[in-house]
Amino acid sequence: MTPVEYKALRCKLGLTQAGLAAVLGVTRKTINARENGAKITEEAALAIRSLSSPNTEVVATAAEDATSD
């Protein structure tokens, strides 16, 4: 997965970098690095791909809850 594909998938999910970071349990800085050329491991690619399921609304709600604290 390329950084452009990673960012496009995050945007498709309707998540900010902070929101995706909260859902995946990493920092926003990690998400930013992946979108700007850092190596995206197979594990990281699988994690974001697993979010693009029929339950996308659940992901968005979880991200909102995680970032509202």
C-alpha positions as CSV (number, residue, x, y, z in Angstrom):
1,M,0.0,0.0,0.0
2,T,1.3,3.4,-0.9
3,P,1.1,6.5,1.2
4,V,-1.4,8.0,-1.3
5,E,-3.6,4.8,-1.1
6,Y,-3.4,4.9,2.7
7,K,-4.6,8.6,2.9
8,A,-7.3,7.9,0.3
9,L,-8.7,5.1,2.4
10,R,-8.6,7.2,5.6
11,C,-10.5,9.9,3.7
12,K,-13.0,7.4,2.4
13,L,-13.6,6.3,5.9
14,G,-14.3,9.9,6.8
15,L,-11.7,10.0,9.5
16,T,-9.1,12.6,10.5
17,Q,-5.6,11.5,11.2
18,A,-6.3,11.8,14.9
19,G,-9.5,9.8,14.5
20,L,-7.8,7.0,12.6
21,A,-5.0,7.0,15.1
22,A,-7.5,6.6,18.0
23,V,-9.2,3.7,16.3
24,L,-5.9,1.9,15.4
25,G,-4.3,2.6,18.8
26,V,-1.4,4.6,17.4
27,T,-0.4,8.2,17.5
28,R,-1.5,10.9,14.9
29,K,2.2,11.3,14.2
30,T,2.3,7.7,13.0
31,I,-0.6,8.2,10.7
32,N,1.0,11.4,9.3
33,A,4.3,9.6,8.7
34,R,2.6,6.8,6.8
35,E,0.8,9.3,4.6
36,N,4.1,11.1,3.9
37,G,6.3,8.3,2.9
38,A,7.1,6.1,5.9
39,K,7.0,2.4,5.2
40,I,3.5,1.0,5.6
41,T,3.8,-2.6,6.9
42,E,1.5,-5.3,5.8
43,E,0.1,-5.3,9.3
44,A,-0.7,-1.6,9.1
45,A,-2.2,-2.0,5.7
46,L,-4.4,-4.8,6.9
47,A,-5.5,-2.8,9.9
48,I,-6.8,0.1,7.9
49,R,-8.3,-2.1,5.2
50,S,-10.2,-4.0,7.9
51,L,-12.0,-0.8,8.8
52,S,-13.5,-0.4,5.4
53,S,-16.2,-2.9,6.1
54,P,-20.0,-2.6,6.1
55,N,-19.7,-1.3,9.6
56,T,-18.0,2.0,8.7
57,E,-20.5,3.9,10.8
58,V,-19.3,2.0,13.8
59,V,-15.7,3.0,13.1
60,A,-16.7,6.7,12.7
61,T,-18.5,6.6,16.0
62,A,-15.6,4.9,17.8
63,A,-13.2,7.5,16.4
64,E,-15.4,10.3,17.5
65,D,-15.7,8.9,21.0
66,A,-12.0,8.3,21.3
67,T,-11.1,11.8,20.2
68,S,-13.7,13.6,22.3
69,D,-12.0,12.9,25.7
